[in-house]
């Protein structure tokens, strides 16, 4: 038994399982072998739960969401850029990683590059000698955050976009990003594919792009709606679908940017019969827009809205990627920073003390695809939130479950659900409970012991 597996079981308390017949053990082993499982990089990625996105570039100064590609690079001039302030704000909010828009659709690069003059080298910032990606990466590591980068495949500035040489151009930019800035935790792509200066669209060489990342940053996870490691949740509201499987059938989302009702369903829900592990990332901005606009300074999402997003992203077996855009000065706005602090305080209060942390969880298999987990909290206590988790190192299995609570022998249904995965959060209404019971009604493979946590759920 490896260390991480042992720690998972220890955190769930002492588990008591019924004896299994030789036949059922053999069947369970066969089922477990067939299940897709996460890589160590995918596990690390999901266990972070929260990462912060940083949209910054010429759009910040042009006051646009999508630049046209003809912006004058001299408009980029942050007078007080402080990437350490970004990273510190992210860490204090509970994030464990950050992702920067090294290049957005307008083609302006926040790093010096041999491929184009449409970059920070042509701006007055730092006398044309600056490198936002370098300052970002250094700041993240100083605050113990993992580094992620987004390099848009769509480039509205490049004259070779839409032609035979653009994939060479793009891979050269990726090579610069993947070799200059140390270890990259997540490489973020999208399928945006509009017209370039020539009026043509580009046929992206995704196999080549993915192979390049694998070669230069083998431990990085790659995000896009089609993965290959992490998929989009299907919307920009930070809301993962439910049920939400971490597995997918890759044929349903064949390439980034593919669009159909079946693609939308696959992104939202994954596949219970999926053949590869590709969990969902839920992205959303703390403001209406992704780049900073002064007119939105009073439209920062409330703590209540952010908590709702948390329960529907992390609480639906996804990871949350929250965007916070720097101002023209190069700082997170004080309203955003204050809201991040308030939100962290609220989350800390909601999940302050696990009432089941040191309690025994009794686990009993009741059939080939069913089981019961029961925990006695030791005394009657107010329970407002229940968190369930599977040991996803062994794959995702539960497809239908029900949660009950009791003071004595009279059990009351509190919630029903389908998937659990890395995390399932339920807010419940119950005055006092002493015992909790999770009944796995069905699973795609023999279910394994669950982690059960309970909180009063009192926010501040």
N, C-alpha and C positions, 0 to 999 in steps of 0.2 A: 504494500500500500504506500503510495507516494505521500509526501508531506501535505500538499494542498488537499488531497482527498481526505487525509486523516483529520486535518483542521476543519474541513467542512462538517464531518460527522461529529467532531467534538463540539462544534458550535451549536449543533442541534440538540445536544444533551445526550444522555445515555439512551440508546435505541434498543428496543427489544423486538425481535422478529420471530415469526413462527417458523418452524422447520419446514423445509421444502423437499419434495420428493426428488429422486434422481432425474425423473422425466422433466419435471418443471424446471429444475436447475439447467438441464441441457437446453430446453426451449428458451429459457431466459438468456442463456449465453449466446445462442444463435441470434435472438432478437437484438441484443445489445451490440453484437458485432456488426450488424447491418446498419445501425443508426449512425447518421453523420454526427461528428463531434467537432468542437471548436479546436483551433490551434492554440498554442500558448499565447500568441499575439492577440487573437480574437478574445480569449478569456480576459487578458489584461485590459483590453479595450472596453469590454462590457462592464467589468467590475469598477471602472472609473465612475460610471453612472452619469456624470456631468462633465461636459467640456464646454469651452467658450470659443465662439466664432468671433473674428475681428474683421469686419469689412471696412477697408480704408484704401484710398487712392484718389485719382483725379475726380471721380464722381463726388467725393466729399466736397470739393471746391466748385465743381460745376453744378452742384445741387441736383444731381440726377441719381436714379437707381441703375440705369443701364447707360453707360457712356456710348458715344457715337464712334469713337476711335480717332476723331480729329481734334481732340482737346490739346491745347498748348501745354507741353510739359512744365512750362514755367509757372503755371498756376499752382503746382504742388509745392507748398512751402510751409510746413508745420513749424510754427515759431517756438513751440515748447514741447516737442515730441518726447514722451517719457514712456517707453515700452515697459519699464519696470512698474509704473503705476498700473498699466493694464494687467500685468501678470499678478501683481499683489492683489488687485481687486478680484481677479479670477480665483486665486487661491483662497482668499478670505470668504468668497462666496461658496466655496466647497468644490470648485472645479479641480480636476487633476490633469487637464490637458488644455491646450489652446490651438486654434487653427487660424492662420492669417491668409488673407487674399493676396498672395504674392503677385498675381496677375488676374484681373477681372476681364470681362468681355471687351472692354475698351482697348486692351492690349498694353496698357501702361504697366511697366514692371517696377515693383518696389525694391528691386535689386539691380546692381549693375550687371549687364549682360552683353555678350559679344554679338547677340542676334539682332539687336535693334537699338536705336538711339531714343526710342520712345520709352524712357525710363528715368529713374532718379538722377542719372548722370546728366540729363539735360535740364534738370530743375535747379533752382537757386538754393535748395535745402542742402545744408552742410557743404555749400560751395560746389555742389555736384559730385562730392566725394562720399555721400552718405549711402547707407544700405539698411533699409528698414527691416529686411528679413534678418540680417545679422543682429541688429539691436533687439528684435523680437525673440530670436532664438536664445540669445544670451540672457535676456530678462526671464524667459520661461525657466531656464535651467537654474537661475539664481533663486527662483521661487519654487523650485522642485516640481515644475510642471513639465509634462511631455509636450514635444513640439510637433505640430501638424501644419501642413501647407496646402493651399488651394491654388492651382494654376489652371485658369480657364482654357479649355481647348479652343473655344471660339475666340477669335482675335479680329476685331473690327478695324485694326490699324495695319496689320501686316500685309504688305503687297503680295506676298506669296500665298496668302490664305485662299483656299479654293483651287490650288494647283498641285502639281506633282511634288513640289519641294516642301510643302508646309509641314508634313509629318517629320521631315528631317529638322526643320526649324524648331518645331515644338519639342522634339526629343532632345535637342541641344539645350533648350531652356530647362527641361526637366533634369537633364544631367547636371547642369549648373546648380540647381536647387538641391539635388540629391547627393552632391559630393562636397559642397562647401560648408554646410551648416551642422555637421554632426549627425547624430541619430535622429531620424524622422519617425515618429510614432504612427502618424496617419497621413496618407496622401489623398487629397479630396478632389474628386472630379465630378463634373456634371455632363449632361448630354446636350447642353446648349449648342445649337448649330444654325446660326443665321448667316446672312450674307456678309462677305468681307468687302474690302474696297473694290474688288473686281466685279462685285455683284454675284459672285458664285458662292455656293456652299462647299464645305470640305467633307471628304470621306476620311474620317479619322481611322488610323491604323491602331485599333485598340489592342490587338494581340501584341504588337510591338511595344506599345506604351506600357502595358502590364508587365511584359517580360523585362523591360528596362528597370522598372521599379523593383521587381523581384531581384534583379542582379545587383543593383546599387544599394538597396535598402531592404534586405531580406526579412527583417523583422517588422516592417511597416505593414499596416493594414490599408487596403485601398477601398475607398468609398466611391460609389456612384449608384444610380438607381439599379444598375445591373451588376454591382459589386466590382471586383470578384469576391471581396472579403466581407464587405458591409454594404447593405442596401439602404436606399432611401425609404422612408415610411410612407411616401406617396402624397404628402402635403407639406406646406410650410407653416403649419399651425402648432407644431410640436406634439401632435396627437397621433400616437401609434394606433393601429387597428386592433380590434379584439374580436375573435381570438388572434393571437400573434405567435406564429411559429418562427423559430430561428432558422428553419430549413426552407429551401426553395427548390423548385424545379427550374434549372437555368434556361430551359427552352421557353419558359413563359415570359422571361425578360431577357431577350437575346443580346441586346446591346444598349448602352446608355442612350437615353432619349427615345427609346421605343415607346409607343403610345397606343393603347387600346383598352377596352374595359377589362380584358383578362390581365393585362399588365398592371392596371390599377389595383385589381383584386390581389394579385400576387405580391405587390409591394406592401399593401396594407396588412395582409394576413399571413404571408408565407405559405408553406405547404406542409401538411401533416405527413405526406408521403414524399417530401422533398429529398433530393439525393445529395445536396451539399449544404454545408452550414454557412448561412449568410444572414446574420441578425440585422435588425432594423435600427437605423439612427433617425431620431426625430429632431428636425431643425426648426427653429423659430427665432424671431428677433424680439428683443425686449421692447422695441418700438414698432410702429407701423411699418417703417422702412428698414432696409438692411444697412444703408449708409446713413451717416448723420445728417439731419436736416434740422436747422434751428427751430423751424415751425413745429417740430415734434417734441421739443424739450419738455412739454407738459403732458405728453401722451405716453409716458413710460408705463408699462404694464404694472398693475397692482400686485401686491403680495398674494391676494386671493387668486388672481388670474394665474400667477406663476405656480402656485401650489396646485391648481387644477391641472395645469400642464404637466407638473411632476407626476401626479397620480395617473395621468393618461399617457405618459411616455415611459419613465422608469417603472411605474407601477403596472405597465402593460408589456413587460419583457423587452423594453427598448432602452436605448441610451439617449440622453437629452443633449443636444448641441444648441446652446443659447447664444445668440449674436448680441454683442454690445459694440456699437460703432464709435470710434474716436471722432472728436471734433476737428475742425480745421487747425486748431492749435496743436493737435496730436495727443489729446488727453481724453480719457473717458469723462463724460459730462458729470457734474456733481449730482444731478438727479438720478442718473443711472447707478452711480456708485452708492448713493444712499439707499436706493431700492434694493440693490444686491445685498447690502448689509441687513436691511430689514427682512428680506426673504430668508437669508441664512439664519437669522435669529428665530424666525417663525418655524423653519424646518427643524432646527435644533430642539425647539420646544415640542413639536409634534412627535419627534422620534427620540426624545430625551432618555427614556429608560425602557428597556425591553423587559416586560413583566415575566417573560418566559425564558430569560437568558440562562438561568442556572437550574431550570426545571427539567425533569425527565420527560422525554417524548416517547410514548409507547407506540411502536409501529407494528402493525399486523397486516400481513397479506391475507386477503379474504377470497382471492381468486387469481386467475392467471393475469388479469388486467385490472385488478381492483385491490384496494387496501384502505386501512384506517390509521390515522395518526391522532393520538390523543395526548393532551398535556394538562396537568393540574397546576394551576397558578399558586396553590398553597393557601390562598384565602380569597374572599370575594373582593374584586377590584373593578374599577370602571375601565372598560376597554372600548376605545374608539377607532382603533386601526389594527388590522391584522395583516402581517406580511408573511407570504409563503414563498418558498424558493425550492427549486429542484437542484440537484447536483448536476449542473449542465456539463461538467467534464465528461459525464457518462451519457450525454445526449439529453434531448428534451422528450418527455414521454406522456405526461398527463394531458388528457383531452377533455375531461369532464370531472368536476368535483363540486362538493357542497360543504359549506362551513356551518357548524352548529356550536352553540354555547349553552352552558348550564350552570346553575347554582348548586344543584344536587343531582338528582336522577332525571329531572325533567328537561330534555334537550329541546332547544329552540333554534330553528333555522335562521341564520344571520345573513348568509350570502350564497349565491350560486356562481359558478364560473366554468370556463372551459380551460384554456391554457394557463400554465403557471410559469415555466421557464426560469430565468434568472431571478425574477421578482414579480409577484402579483400582490398589489395593495388593495385592500378593501376597507372602506370607511363604514363602520357599523353603528347602529343605534341600540345601545343596551345599557341599562342603568348599572348593573353589577354582574360580574361573571366570575366563577371560580375555575371552570373547565372549558377547554376548547377542543373540538373534534373536527378533523378534516377527513372527509370520506372521498377517496378517489373512486369514482364510479366507472371510469373507462380510461384507457391509455393505449397508445400505439405500440407499447412494449411493456413488459413487466415493470411496474413502477418501483422506484427506489425511495428510501426514507427522505422525508421532506424536512426542511428547516421551517420552524414555526416561531414567529415573533409576534408580540402583542404590545401595544402602546396605548396610553390613555388618550393620546391625540389631542391634547390641549394646546392650542396655538396661543401666541402672544400678540 
